[in-house]
Amino acid sequence: GLVEYLDTTFPISNELFSGTIYNFITEKDKVFKEPYLSVKLPFKTSEKSIDSFGFDGLELKYKPYLHQETAFSRLLAQEPKSTLVATGTGSGKTECFTYPILEYCYRKRGETGIKAIIIYPMNALATDQAKRLAEMVFKNDKLKKSIKIGMYVGDKGATENMSMTDVAVINHRDTLRKDPPDILLTNYKMLDYLLTRPTDFE
């Protein structure tokens, strides 16, 4: 289908060069490569018991992978360490940092102010993760009663939420200013904007 599209979209009227594009794109390895075979190895699972990871506000429903265990131990330590996680698709990278952040906010429940800022490069990613975090909080009675999540990005969205729901976080800007959430999702541009506006940064 792609070959036909290119051939008909860029027709060559000069008889001397007729068929040039078709010949080029159909020649082996010129444009299209042969399929590659990818065999993914299974991720190693932690050998610890599921209730020995130090979470008070969360209840793990499965044994974490080994890289998740390492991330948890670093981020939940008395003195957390900078951590970089690089693993394959579907390996639970998001949980590596969201679980410790939620746990930290749960331990600091009752204290006012933003406790964690999660920065995403694109609004679409922030919006997707906001929905995911809202679901995680609302499915957990402990977190639902003690954690608020907000989002401050350039796009206000179709609806402005003054409170959290099971699928959305707070994005009403006056509400975020008057009652800062525990976790704020934003992007680099808006964070820079916030830091240069005293009314937002107070």
C-alpha positions in Angstrom: 0.0 0.0 0.0 2.8 2.4 0.8 4.6 1.6 -2.4 1.5 2.3 -4.4 0.9 5.5 -2.5 4.4 6.9 -3.2 4.3 5.7 -6.8 1.0 7.5 -7.5 1.6 10.6 -5.4 4.8 11.5 -7.2 4.2 10.6 -10.8 7.0 11.2 -13.3 5.9 12.4 -16.6 9.4 12.3 -18.2 9.6 9.0 -20.1 13.3 8.7 -19.4 12.8 8.6 -15.7 9.5 6.7 -15.7 9.4 4.0 -13.0 12.5 5.4 -11.2 10.7 5.9 -7.8 9.0 2.5 -8.0 12.2 0.7 -8.8 14.0 2.6 -6.0 11.5 1.8 -3.3 11.1 -1.8 -4.3 14.8 -2.6 -4.4 15.8 -4.8 -1.5 17.1 -2.9 1.6 16.9 0.5 -0.2 14.0 1.9 1.8 12.4 -1.0 3.7 14.5 -3.4 5.8 13.7 -7.0 6.5 11.9 -7.7 9.8 14.1 -8.1 12.9 13.4 -10.7 15.5 13.3 -9.5 19.0 13.2 -12.0 21.9 12.6 -10.3 25.3 14.0 -12.0 28.4 11.7 -12.1 31.4 12.4 -9.5 34.1 13.8 -10.8 37.4 11.3 -10.8 40.3 12.3 -9.8 43.8 12.9 -12.6 46.3 11.5 -10.6 49.2 8.0 -11.2 50.6 5.4 -8.8 49.3 4.9 -7.1 52.6 8.5 -6.3 53.4 9.1 -3.2 51.2 8.3 -0.6 53.8 5.0 0.8 52.4 2.5 2.0 54.9 0.0 3.7 52.6 0.2 1.3 49.7 -0.5 -2.4 49.5 1.4 -4.2 46.8 -0.7 -6.6 44.8 2.2 -8.4 43.2 5.9 -9.1 43.8 8.0 -6.3 42.3 10.6 -6.8 39.7 14.2 -6.7 41.0 14.7 -3.2 39.4 11.6 -2.0 41.2 12.8 -3.3 44.5 16.1 -1.5 44.0 14.3 1.8 43.1 12.0 1.4 46.2 15.0 0.8 48.5 16.8 3.9 47.2 13.8 6.3 47.1 12.3 5.2 50.4 15.6 5.3 52.3 16.0 7.8 55.2 18.2 9.8 52.8 16.8 9.1 49.3 19.3 8.8 46.5 19.0 10.1 42.9 17.8 7.2 40.8 17.8 6.5 37.1 15.7 3.6 35.8 16.2 2.3 32.2 14.4 -0.9 31.4 12.2 -2.3 28.6 8.6 -1.6 27.8 6.0 -2.9 30.3 8.6 -3.3 33.1 6.9 -1.0 35.5 9.2 2.1 35.3 6.3 4.4 36.4 5.7 2.4 39.6 9.4 2.8 40.4 8.9 6.4 41.3 5.2 6.9 41.8 4.9 4.3 44.6 7.7 5.9 46.7 6.2 9.4 46.0 2.7 8.3 47.1 4.2 6.7 50.2 6.2 9.8 51.0 3.1 12.0 50.7 1.1 9.5 52.9 3.8 9.7 55.6 3.7 13.5 55.4 -0.2 13.6 55.5 -1.5 16.6 57.3 1.4 18.8 56.4 0.4 21.5 53.9 2.2 22.4 50.7 3.5 20.6 47.6 5.7 17.6 48.6 6.6 16.3 45.1 6.7 17.8 41.6 6.5 15.4 38.6 7.7 16.9 35.4 6.7 15.6 32.0 8.1 16.8 28.6 4.6 16.8 27.0 1.1 17.7 28.2 -0.3 14.4 26.7 2.0 12.4 29.0 1.1 14.5 32.0 -2.6 14.1 31.3 -2.2 10.3 30.9 -0.3 9.9 34.1 -2.7 12.2 36.0 -5.6 9.9 35.2 -3.5 6.9 36.2 -2.5 8.5 39.5 -6.1 9.6 40.2 -7.2 5.9 39.8 -4.4 4.7 42.1 -5.4 7.2 44.9 -9.1 6.5 44.6 -8.7 2.7 44.8 -6.8 3.1 48.0 -8.8 4.2 51.1 -5.7 5.4 52.9 -4.5 7.5 50.0 -8.0 8.8 49.1 -8.4 10.4 52.5 -5.0 12.0 52.7 -3.5 12.8 49.2 -4.4 15.5 46.7 -2.9 15.6 43.2 -2.9 18.6 40.9 -1.8 19.4 37.3 -0.6 22.7 36.0 0.1 22.7 32.3 -0.5 25.1 29.4 -3.7 23.5 28.3 -6.5 23.9 30.9 -8.4 21.0 29.4 -12.1 20.6 28.5 -13.1 20.8 32.2 -11.6 22.5 35.2 -11.7 20.3 38.3 -11.7 21.9 41.7 -11.4 18.5 43.4 -10.1 15.1 42.5 -12.2 12.3 41.1 -11.4 8.7 40.3 -10.2 9.6 36.8 -9.1 13.3 37.1 -6.8 15.5 39.3 -7.3 19.1 40.3 -6.5 21.5 37.4 -8.5 24.6 38.5 -5.7 27.2 38.9 -7.2 29.3 41.7 -7.8 26.1 43.7 -4.2 25.0 43.2 -3.0 28.4 44.4 -5.2 28.6 47.4 -4.8 25.0 48.5 -1.6 23.5 47.0 -1.8 19.7 46.3 0.6 17.2 47.7 1.8 16.2 44.2 1.9 18.6 41.3 2.3 17.4 37.7 3.6 20.0 35.2 6.1 20.5 32.4 9.4 22.4 32.2 7.9 25.5 30.6 5.1 25.9 33.1 7.4 25.2 36.1 9.7 28.0 34.9 6.6 30.2 34.5 5.5 29.4 38.0 8.9 30.2 39.5 8.9 33.6 38.0 5.4 34.5 39.2 5.4 35.3 43.0 1.6 34.9 43.2 1.9 31.3 42.1 5.0 30.5 44.0 3.9 31.7 47.5 
